[in-house]
Amino acid sequence: MPQDRSTTANGILVAAALVVVIAGIQAAADIVVPCLLATFIAVLCGPPVFWLTNRKVPTAIAVLLVIFAVLGVGVLIGGIAGSSIDDFTQRVPAYQQRLRVELEEPMEWVNRLGLERYGINISVDALRDVVDPGAAMDLAGNTLKELGNFVTKTLLILLTVIFILLEASGFRAKLDDAFGDAESTFTGFAEFAQSVKHYLAIKTAVSFLTGLIVTVWLWILGVDFPILWGLFAFLFNYIPNIGSIIAAIPAVLLAFVQHGSATALLAALGYVLVNVVIGNFIEPRFMGEGLGLSPLVVFLSLVFWGWLLGTVGMLLSIPLTITVKIALESNPETRWAGILLGAPKTPIRG
């Protein structure tokens, strides 16, 4: 009995500590989010930096070369997309109004189905309250605006990236001095870091390809702001399963508003083909078995990290959840929780 009480008390203490940590992270989101973005960028920049240092390029110069390359890409994307983000966010109310007008006739058609004789009374106003496709436009505008706000924190993020990369180059030697044999002490951490780097590198390349194809396809169809929708597709492709759906909705609705249902159908078909081909053939070929998260965990992590850290939390939800999963699996006492977060080993048969 005392042992059971001790286990229960420990569980309560762990849960309480977890609540305090989560509340602290949310309160410090203005600092945590730029640091997470900096870590994400540093992980992606690590391989080229190490490639340069292995070829006798001084570490400081290698870091600066990679940072300037990243900064150049960022300035190029910002210059192209920055003004478009402002234009789109200003036009969102007009797009929403036009979308409501376009949907008046389908809603009236639903209202004239004669469902009243079955005791089902549906009013157009009620449908409008429940189904508001214009909210997708608002979501896209707010997301792009929030991401644009991080441009003001570019200096902080870049400085953090530089210090992380400089520290990473000498971190292994520091571990050897501190623990003697870092190879055996930190084998699990090294495997975890390698897995995350592999995942982020492949996912970034695949997401870039997805965004590029979406941009070209929407430009061919004549949809406004194709570069923005390509950027949207690139970012939300980091969210498995539902990210591509979220990215497609506002672009398809805009195609419907501009050119009608035929163009909207073509736009939706393009999204489906891109995600089927890339998601089912190209990405698995390079990703392998991946890091295996349950689809339910993917969805719940999207909700949780989005609530905790906002839009950036949604985009980084899978790398963050993978970090938690690996950490749980590395401890024998919590390994069971890490296994539960993983994808099922065998398909469920009815």
N, C-alpha and C positions, 0 to 999 in steps of 0.2 A: 504493500500500500504506500509506504513512504516513497518508494521508487517511482510509482505512478504519479504521485503528487509532484515529485521533482521534475518528471518529464513534462507534466502539464504546465508547471510554473515556468520551465525553460521555454516552452512553446509560446506562452503568453508574453514573456519578456522579448523573445525574438520578434513576435508580431508587433509589439509596441515599438520596438526599436526600428522596425521596418517603416511603420507609419511616420515616425519622427524623421527618418531619412528622406522619405518621399516628400513630406511637407517642406523639409529644408531645401531639397532640389527644386521644387516648384517655386519657393520663395526666391531662390537664387538663379532663376531661369535666365535672367538677363546676362549673367556671367557664364552659366553652364552651357547655354546654347552656342555662343561663339567658340568656347573651348571644344565642344563636341565637333563642330564644323572644322575647326583647326586640326583636330586629331584625325578626322576623316580625310582631309586633304593631305595631311602628312603621311598617312598610310599609303595613299595613292602615289605620292611623290617619292616615297622611300626607295622603290626599285631603281628608278633612274639615277638617284643620288648615289646609291651603292654601286651601280654600274660605272659611274664616272670615277668614284674613289678607287674602285678596283683597277682602273686604268691610270693610276698614279695622279689623278687630278686632286689637288688639295681640297679638303672637306669644305672649307668656307666657300671656295670658288664653285664647287659642285652644287652646293645648296643654293647659292645666288643664281647660278645659271638656270636651275630648275624652277626657282621661285619667279625669275623674270619670264620664263616660258609660260608658267601658269598665269602670271599677271597679264601677259600679253593676250592669252586666250580669254581671260576674264574681261579685259578691256574691250576686246573685239565683240564678245557676246553682249556685254553691257551696252556698247555703243549701238549695236543693231537692235537689241530688244528693249533698251531703256525707254526710248520715246514711244515705242509701240505699247509698252505696259501702261504708260500714262494715257495714251489715246484710248486704249481699250477700257480702262477703268472709268474714264469719263463717258464712254458710250454705253456702259453696262445698263443704266436705266432705260435708254432708248431701245436697246436690244430686248430687254425684258418686256417693255410695253408692246413692241412689235410681235414678240413671241406670244404674248397673251392674245393679241388680236388674231394671229394666225390659228390659234387653238380654239377660238370661239366656235367655229363651225363644227369641229369634231365633238366638242362638249355638248353643243346643241343636238347633234346627231345622237349622242348617248342619251340625252334627255328625252329624245323622241322615240326611243326603242319600245315604248309602251310597257315599261316595267311596273307602272302604277297598278296594273291589274293583278300583279303578283304581290302587291303590298310593299313594293320597293319604290320609295320616292326619292329621286335624286335631282337636286337643283344645281344649276350651273354655278351658282355662288358657292355651294358646298364643295363641288368638285374643284373649284378654284382655290379654296382654302386648303384642301387635302393634297391636291396635285399642283405644285407650283414649279414648272420646269425652269422658270426664270431664276430660281434659287441656285441652280447649277452655274448660271452666268455670274451670279453674285459670289459664289464660292471660288470660281476661277479668278475673278477680279481681286478678291481679298487675299487669295493665296499668292498671286503674283505681286501684289502690293507688299505683303509681309516679307516675301523673299527680297524684294527691292530694298526694303528698309535695312537689310543687312549690308548693303553697299556702304552705309555710313560707318560700319564697324570693320571695314576691310583692313584698315591699318592694324587693328588689334588682332584680327585673325591671322594676317600675314606674319606679324611679329611672333605670334605663338607657333605658327608652322615652322618658322626659321629656327626658333629655339628647340622645338621638338626634334627637328632633323639634325641639328648640331649635337644635341644630347644623345640621339640614337647612335651616332657614329662611334661614340666612345662609351656607350652604355655597357657593352659586353666586357670591356676591360675593367670597368668599375665593379661589375658583378664578380669577375674572377678575383679581384683584390678583396672584395667583401666576404665572399663565400668559399673561395678556394677553387672549387670545381663547379662552375656555373653550368657546365654542360649537363651534369647529372641532376643538379638541384632544380634547374629551370627547364627540364625537358618538356614538361606539360605546357608551360607558358610558351615555349618556342613553337610547339605544334599548334597551339591556339592562334598565335600571331600569324603563323604561316597560312593557316586555314582562312582567317579573316582577310588577309592580304589577297589570297587567291580569289576568294568570293568577291571582294570589292573590285578587283581588277577586271574579272570577267564580266561582272554585272555592269560596270561602267562602260565597257566596250559595247556590250549588247544594248545598253540603254541609249548610247550615242547612235548606234545604227538604227534603232527604233525611231528616235527623234528625227534623224535625217530623212528616213523614208516617209514618215508622217508629214514633215515639212514639204517635201517635194510633191506628195500626193495632194495635199490640200491646196498648194499653189497651183497645180494643174486644174483643180476643180474651181479655182477662183474664190476660195474662202478667205475672208479678211484675216490678217495677222497669222499667216502660216508659220512664221518663225516662232511666234509665241506658243502655238499649239505643239510645235516640235519640241520646244523647251519644256513644255508641260508634260509631254509624253516621255521625254528623257528623265525628268525628275521622278515622275510617279511610276516609272518602270522599276524603280528600286523596291516598290511594294508588290510582293508576289500576289497572284490570283486576282485581286480587285483593283490594283493600281492602274492597269490599262483601261479598265472600265471607267474609273473616275476621270482619267485624262481624256477619254473619248467623248463623254457626255456633252460638255460645253461646246466642243468643236462641231459635233454633229448637230446640235441645236442651232448653232450659228449658221451652218450650211442650210438648214431648213428655213431659217428666217430670211436668208439672202436669196436662195435659189430654189426653194421648194423641196418637196419630199423626195424627188428623184436624186437630187444632188446629196441630200442628207443620207439617203440609202447607200449611195456610192461611197460617201465618206465613212460611214459605219462599216461597210464591206472592206474598205482599205484597212481600217483598224483591226478588224477581225483577222484578215489574212496575214498582216504583219505579225500580230501576236501569236497566231497559230504556228506560223512557220518558224519565227524566232524562238518562241517560248517552248515549242515541242521538238524542234529539230536542232537548231543552231546552238542555243544556250545549253541544253543538256549534254551536247557532244563535248563542250569545253568545260562545263561545270562538273561533270561526272555526277556522283551521287549527292554532291553538295554537302551542306551541313545539316540537312534533315530536320525541318520544323513541321509540326502538325499544322494542317490548314486552319484548325480552330485557334491554335496558338498564334498563327500569323495574323488572323483577324483581331484577336483580343489584344495582341501587342500593338497593332495599329491604333486601336482605340485608346489603350493605356498611355502609350508614349505621346500620342497626339494630345491627349488631355493634359499630360504632365508638362510637355515642352512645346506644344503648338505644332505648326506646320513642319518645322525642322525635325521634331520628334517623330512625326509620321514618316518622313522620308528616311530617317535613320532607324526606324523601329526594328527592322530585321537585324542589322548589325548589332544593335544594342541588346536585342533578345538573344542573339547567338552568344554574345559575351556572357550573359547571365547563364545560359545553358552550359557553356563550357566550364564556367566557374563552379556550377553545381555538380557537374560530373567529375570534377577534379577532387572533390571531397567525398570519401566513402560514406559519410553520414548523410549527405544530401544527393548522392548519385541517383537515387530513385526519382527525385524531382526532375533532374536533368533528362532522364530517360523518358519520363512522361511528357516532357516538352517536345520530344522528337517525333518524327513521322513514324507511322506504323511500319513494322518490318515486312509484314505480309498483308495483301489485300483482304478486306473483310468480305466473306462470302455469305450469301443469304441462305 
